[in-house]
Amino acid sequence: MSPTILITGASGQLGTVLTEALQHKYGRENVIASDIRLPESFDGVFEILDVTDAIRLEEIILKYKVDQIFHLAAILSANGEQNPLNTWEINMKALLNVLEASRKNKVAKVFHPSSIAVFGENAPAVDTPNDSLLNPLTSYGLSKAAGENWGKYYFHKYGLDVRSLRYPGIIGYQSKPGGGTTDYAVEIFHKAVTGEPFTCFLDKETTLPMMFMDDAVRATLELMESPRENIKVRTSYNIAGISFSPEEITASIRERFPNFIVEYAPDFRQEIADKWPKSIQDCEASRDWNWKPEYDLSRITMEMIDNLQGNYAGFV
């Protein structure tokens, strides 16, 4: 029997693709997508939900007899620094509402994403291990580090099966960038395909961990499908894809678009990126549930350009 799944933040960059993957796996009728506003087009079950509204969240859980929650709703790093106290309040209130509603209503599993933003200047910059010191210097990173520990707390105190991944930057063609510091690596492909110059808000040599959307979604499903006893890390798992800099992704794109113009104008997001890892280790994810990425930079470039050209056909 298929579980009934609630997704918060289903209209976001990751949520859009993860919703479709879950619908394909478990059936459209068993996946309840939710967000603060109705999308322009959606095929399936959708509920308007502000996750900071605990009463409304419980209504939906009870209405559909929800078995699993994928809690994706959050304010991301770059947007979050524009109003850090608001970011903390919204991100933490939403997560605690999900955890508490899941505990009270016997939801079987909860997934919440963490991020490489949990690492700060005291973590090793190269091959950052899973158990590194967390001392983030963004409101988003602070909320994610606290959220990891709340997830572990609910597992040990109440037995709630909470699972988490520390996502690197996610690159996908299915939706527009969502306000993250790594989102230049999505926007740059849109500019290349539409023939526009691109101004990068990070320095050309800023290397960060990245991952193709398909790998990120697959990692999420694999984690949630793993037997409970296999999940040894109850804060959050590092998952690595590849690491590259703006000048490296530019070089890859220029193999298809030799005349693509890129300029560099680092802004406040440079300071955020400078405190994040250049690469991360994911030994625990490989050990516990056999995680392995499939996409390198060349394959990501091919997939992004081919799919965006299809999306933009007739408009450019």
Sequence and secondary structure as in RCSB ss.txt:
>XXXX:A:sequence
MSPTILITGASGQLGTVLTEALQHKYGRENVIASDIRLPESFDGVFEILDVTDAIRLEEIILKYKVDQIFHLAAI
LSANGEQNPLNTWEINMKALLNVLEASRKNKVAKVFHPSSIAVFGENAPAVDTPNDSLLNPLTSYGLSKAAGENW
GKYYFHKYGLDVRSLRYPGIIGYQSKPGGGTTDYAVEIFHKAVTGEPFTCFLDKETTLPMMFMDDAVRATLELME
SPRENIKVRTSYNIAGISFSPEEITASIRERFPNFIVEYAPDFRQEIADKWPKSIQDCEASRDWNWKPEYDLSRI
TMEMIDNLQGNYAGFV
>XXXX:A:secstr
    EEEESTTSHHHHHHHHHHHHHH GGGEEEEESS  SS  SEEEE  TT HHHHHHHHHHHT  EEEE    
 HHHHTTSHHHHHHHHHHHHHHHHHHHHHTT SEEE  EEGGG  TTS SSSB TT      SHHHHHHHHHHHH
HHHHHHHH  EEE EEE EEE SSS   S GGGHHHHHHHHHHHT  EEESS TT  EEEEEHHHHHHHHHHHHH
S GGG   SS EE   EEE HHHHHHHHHTT TT  EEE   HHHHHHHTS SSB  HHHHHHH       HHHH
HHHHHHHHHHHHTTT 
